[in-house]
Structures are given as structure tokens and as C-alpha cells.
Amino acid sequence: MPANWIRRLLAARDITRIGCIDFGTAYSKVSIVDSEELSELDDKCIHALAVGGEEAHNAYLLPSILFVDDASVRFGRRAEDLSRRNERRGRVPFTSPKQYLSTHALDALDDSLPAEIDPTGKYSARQLITLYLAYLLRRAEQAAIAQRLDWPPRFRIARPAWDAKRAQWGETMLRQLVRHAFILIDRFGDDLLSTDGLAHDAVKAAFAAIPDTSDHPDDQIFEISEQDTATVPEATAVAAASIRPSRRRVVVVADIGGGTSDFAAFTTGVRGRNVVAEIAGSATVLREAGDYLDMQLRRMLMNKAGLLADDPAARGAVSMIRAQQRELKETLFVQGKVVTEAGDQFIELTLEEFLADQHVKGFAARLAEKFYMAVDPAVEWARSVTTGNSEQQVVEILPTGGGHSLPMVHEMIRQIPHHWPFVTMTPELFQSQNTDFNAVAPQLAVSIGGAVLEIPKQVTPVSV
């Protein structure tokens, strides 16, 4: 392989800053943070990268989508356009790449993809995830240069709170995916940003030429922790970005994304101790989130229309609803009802009907169960630091992520099964004059917190 194909792997890193890749299910984000103490974080040292570009509905969010057509692989706005146009043909884009890492079997990443995603039969999920990462990192590089930031920094990668086996596998896999993505950026350069996409033959040749990178020193690319990890659980990243250790605090993070819902509890030290620590045993994850609700909404609309999703006569209606499902869900939650076209009829669904559905109620119950598994050790810790006749230590609840305002999130917080003082807080990120940043601050908490110098470590709860 030519030396310039691994130029980015060998590039000197800016050691004064850390970057974090939030490889999202619906949207991906990349942020860079100066290596400052947690209490000193402000708008001068936090740099969310405008990876979405001017054409995005928000500059800091890049849709996690690519589209495989007969001739090429497309990214960005072009991939979204082609996805909508080809819905009626039964074609679907490759979306939610993080879902593959969270929900699929550990040995399934190299399996062939369904024909509706890859009609060529050329790609595995691993390859499409790598291509998407290359596109994301090229957009991040472009944004960093525009924002006059040295590139590249050393990186962390945000991940869900997987169980031990998947976390160990995911650590190795995510490092490899990022290394290979940098190689593909060197190979394709600005072709990754072209509306013409990448030709299949060129992609095949590029993957065939990727060398074994397992011996490459990862501390040149990644910010390696004391535990020898380059990944950080999403709830832990949120805590690092969002909790200022100005006083003794106990905070439960509920990070509700597109594919996973992550929970964990954190505590700070007394005044003057710049510490945020994770309460051991509090981290948990539900591998369902906003995408599950999208699916249920699509099912309910099709049922109301009297159509079967697998019937050829319903293909057009299914495609139309699938293409709009995220916007339809947002309308439903904001306006209390949604009206959409399905075939030759218009159908209406109210929020009350949606929330009363057995599958939606089941999701809400599973979400609350996982959340309370993080709340329990938080309350135990709060009791332990409430001594004598002192006032009870309040437990703060921090909902973040794209689903932080879902009705079932509000309800599970309202119904916490403890007689203890709780308050709901918002991420303590700086307030910017940039309205795009403020609009999605809860969604940027993971990428910002994952790049903070001091990541919370675990402390053992005190039994009372």
C-alpha cells in the first residue's frame, strides 16, 4: 500500500485536545475539547464540529445513513434523497449502524446484507459501517479546519453500556473500524463528499488493500484510559459534560437515543473536590429507544389503513410512511395527533391511542425498569451521605439524547418508586449565541463529555 494511504494513521496528534466520536443511531456527532479541568470547561474550550454542513437541518448532526445503488455508495443528502425515491421499489438505506454493533450477533458483521439494502451483494455490515465512519470523519476534518482547529486529535469513541462480553468485543471492533476509516479517507479524499458517491469497484479495491492494523500503536490515535480503553459508555460521557462538581451531588443520567437507552448514576465530592464518579452497579442499557417507537407508529398507521406491510398492494403506502416516520412521530408528540396519507386514504392517529398501544406500553415499562435500576443505587448513595439531622441529599435526574422529551420519559421520572427528594435538571453545557448548538445541546452531551479530560471513575455504594 502506498505510504500516503496511511498518512492519517501516522499523523502527529494534537495532544492538547481530545476528540470524541458519538456514533449515533439516528445522527452522529463529533466534538473536540481542550484538555482542561472539568470545572474550567466553557465555550472557549468546547468545540462541537459542524459535521452536518450548511445543507443539514442542524449543522452539528450528521444523519447516520448511506445508500447502495446499482453503481455506487452514496452518503449524506444524496443518500437521503435516493432513499426516499427508491422506497416504492422496496429499497431501503443502510441506517442506524450502531444498532448492528448493539443488537446483532457478534459474528454477524461479515454476513451478507439483505438485497433491499445491498442489491449488489458486495457488502457486509462491517464494510458499510467503515465507509460511513470514513465519511463522518472526513466531514469532521473539514469542519475542524473551517473552525481553525488542529486535526486530528486523539479520539475516544462513545458506546452503549454493553455487557462485559460485548464491551470487550466492541472495544476491539470500534478501534479497528476507526483505523480502517482513516485509511479509506486517505484513499478516497474528497470523493467521499461527492454527490456521485464511490464506485463499487473502487470500494472493493480499497478494502482489499487495507493492511493488518492490529499492531498499530493505538495510543497514537486514541486517548487510552487507565483501564486500557478507548471507548466510553454514553451515560458516563453525558455525566462528564453535564455535571459540574460545585457541591456534593447525586445525579442519574437517562440518555435516550435512537437505538439504545443508557442509564447510570453519578456522585460528586464535597465543595473544592473536582470529582465526578460513577456509582458502581448503576450502569444499565435498554437496546430499544426512539427507533422502536418509529416502528410501532408505522405498524399502527398501517393497521388503521387496513393494509399488510408484506402485500404488494401496500408497498407504496408502506414506503411513504417509512420515509416520513420520524417526522410523523415528532408531529404526533408535539401536536397530539398525526394525519398522513396511506394509499388512497388519509388516516389519523392520536397521541392517546399511540400511548395506549400494548407494545408502546411494554416499551415504556421496560424503559422505566432499566431507569429504576440506576435510580436504586443513587438513592442508596444519597442516604449514605445524609447524616445526622442534615437535609436529605437531593437526587437529580438528567434526561438527554434525542428522546429526552418523550412522554414515557417524563412519566417514568414522575413515577419514581422512592420516597426521596428528586429534581430534574438539564445538561450544564455552556450557553452559546449559536442557536444551532443550543437547539441540540442534549444530543451533543455525549460527544462533548466523551472528549473531556477527566472521565468519571467508579465508586462503590455504601450500604446503610
PyMOL commands that set and color helices and strands:
alter all, ss='L'
color gray80, all
select helices_A, chain A and resi 3-10+38-40+76-89+97-103+125-146+164-193+200-209+218-220+234-242+290-305+312-335+351-356+358-385+407-414+435-439+441-449
alter helices_A, ss='H'
color red, helices_A
select strands_A, chain A and resi 14-22+27-34+46-48+62-63+65-68+72-75+94-95+153-159+198-199+231-233+250-256+261-268+276-279+284-286+337-342+345-350+395-400+422-424+457-459
alter strands_A, ss='S'
color yellow, strands_A
deselect
rebuild
show_as cartoon
